[in-house]
Amino acid sequence: ADVVGACVAAAAAVDQSLASDIRLRIARVLAATDIDPSTVTCWTEGDGTGLDVHVGVPGQLPHGVEQAIAVRALDALRSSGRTFGRVDVHVHDSAPAL
């Protein structure tokens, strides 16, 4: 059995679920900026005990809007039941470099 493949697939499914929840939670904030939630990208990077949650949006946002998005992203993570020693949310004006 491909244990590594199964773990990677499970992690991807969790990330997709979290990304969907974040998009739902930030939809009202984005509506005020005329940004379509379907254009928002979300991804995570973990180091074992900590997690970095990245939210990519098309264009620059006012600082207050970035903060509102970050708070809702943290709420989505909290609601997922996952716990980490450290969580940082980063709102970027673009998608991740591939």
C-alpha positions, -999 to +999 in steps of 0.1 A: +000+000+000+011+035-007+011+050+027+028+083+017+004+088-012-026+082+011-012+107+036-006+133+009-042+128-005-056+131+030-037+163+037-049+178+004-085+170+012-082+187+046-066+218+029-094+219+003-120+217+030-103+245+050-100+266+018-137+262+010-146+272+046-123+303+044-139+313+011-174+311+026-164+330+057-147+359+037-174+362+010-192+392+027-159+410+032-149+404-004-183+416-016-174+451-003-143+450-025-159+436-056-136+405-055-152+372-065-145+346-038-139+320-065-107+339-075-092+336-040-066+309-034-058+293+000-029+271+009-011+260+041+024+253+051+032+234+083+063+226+102+050+200+126+037+223+155+030+255+136+009+264+106+010+292+081-023+298+063-020+318+031-049+336+014-042+349-021-064+376-035-063+394-068-049+429-060-040+450-031-065+454-003-068+480+025-051+469+057-085+467+075-098+443+049-067+421+051-072+419+089-109+410+085-099+382+061-072+370+085-097+369+114-122+348+094-094+325+082-084+319+119-121+312+127-123+287+099-092+269+112-105+269+148-139+255+136-121+227+118-109+212+151-073+213+142-049+228+168-014+241+164+012+257+187+015+286+163-008+299+135+000+328+112-023+340+085-008+358+055-030+377+030-012+381-003-021+401-034-014+372-056-016+334-058+014+313-048+043+309-072+043+274-087 
